[in-house]
Amino acid sequence: CCCCCCCCRSLNWGKLGLRYWEVGLRRGVVYTVLVLLAFTYVVPVAVVQGLLQLERLQALPVIGRLVTLPGVRSLLLGVLPGLALRIFVLLLPVILYALNRRAGPVGAAQLDGWVATHFFALQVIIVFFASFITGSLFNQINVLFTQGLAPVLDRLGTGAPQTANFFILYIIFTAFIGRSFALLRPWGLFMSSIRALAARNRGRSGRRRALLMGTYRMFGPSVPEHSMMLLLALVLSVIAPLVLCAAFVFFCMALVVETYNWVWVFRRPYEGGGRLWKQMFRHVFIALYVFQIIMAALLIVKRFVWVALLVPLFFVTALVQHIGSKLLQRSWDVLSVRAAHELDVQDRQEALMSLAASQQPQLAGKLAGNSALAAQGGDGLAGQPHAGGGAGLAAGLAAVSTGAA
């Protein structure tokens, strides 16, 4: 994973000396904390789903009168559920980065990958399964207490579409409110103002450095969020097809906002070499597996006769994932040879410039000759290693060292 770090600044030098068993022990502690965190988050999500049942709120003495008001009722149904769940979700990346920094990552790319994996897993458990199951059960809670568990399982297919409305509102809330805040960045504006006030006596370069300090962003919080919206759109498309329109609006908003932020505002603290593409590929197939499981479960609850025809679909999906992983594994794990050749050419040009600046024309001519030979032999070799480039560079550097000696 050290090859994914573009410069020494992205390496975590304090964690390079850790032994394998120390890293394994730290990651085991992190996984234990993640399990406890998932169970801790399930409780407030279930409480929110229970409190948002308007029929139960209307039975309370004082709150019942407020719930009947049109404005309050619309607020409870449209804004409050998504806002509550969104606040819970936004706290997760902060906790995950604090945990995974102590797990022993050797670089920023590995840290970002761990956070993306854990954030997506927690969102699947908390945002989808906890909200979906508790919401469906709360919709049928009266049947649970009066007729037992079996009728609830029979009517779970009726309660699921009612819970799907909550996810549609959550996607719309994230698309308009969440993306708007991501574009305006009020917290970033507040912190930039504080840094500008603190650096007003440091000169122009100091103020510029202070303003650019908060523009570094990691991919860990954004990639799992997009994968989670894809999962919700796929899974709920069988229950409530209107969710596809909400997901389309979200991805259109995310395309505009993320493109603007990553082109004009944010700066990447590392270059991962496309490392997160592997995780995004895995997230897509996890979404497909969850979609197929939920679809099969709902058809079983509805007593669909031909539900057994869905069994080959799981094997076909697993086969496509295996073939896709085999085809893309080399590009994920091995950096491009063409890119390595271009880096060699760039290093030679920098060495030539340094030799010309130090008034050593003979050594520069030798290095230029080796560079020309390497360039002739390296053309068209996009998928094969070329020994001439490395040998030419080594010969030129050896000549420089000999001349300097």
Secondary structure, DSSP 8 states (H G I E B T S, - for coil): -GGG-SSGGGB-GGGTT--HHHHHHHHHHHHHHHHHHHHHHHHHHHHHHHHT-HHHHHTSTTHHHHHTSHHHHHHHHHTHHHHHHHHHHHHHHHHHHHHHGGG--SBHHHHHHHHHHHHHHHHIIIIIIIHHHHHHHHHTHHHHHHH-HHHHHHSHHHHHHHHHHHHHHHHHHIIIIIHHHHHH-HHHHHHHHHHHHHTTTSHHHHHHHHHHGGGB--STTHHHHHHHHHHHHHHHTTT-TTHHHHHHHHHHHHHHHHHHIIIII-B-S---SSHHHHHHHHHHHHHHHHHHHHHHHHHHHTT-TTGGGGHHHHHHHHHHHHHHHHHHHHHHHS--HHHHHHHHHHHHHHHHHHHHHTT-HHHHHHHHHHHHHHHHHHTT-SSS--HHHHHHHHHHHHHHHHHH-
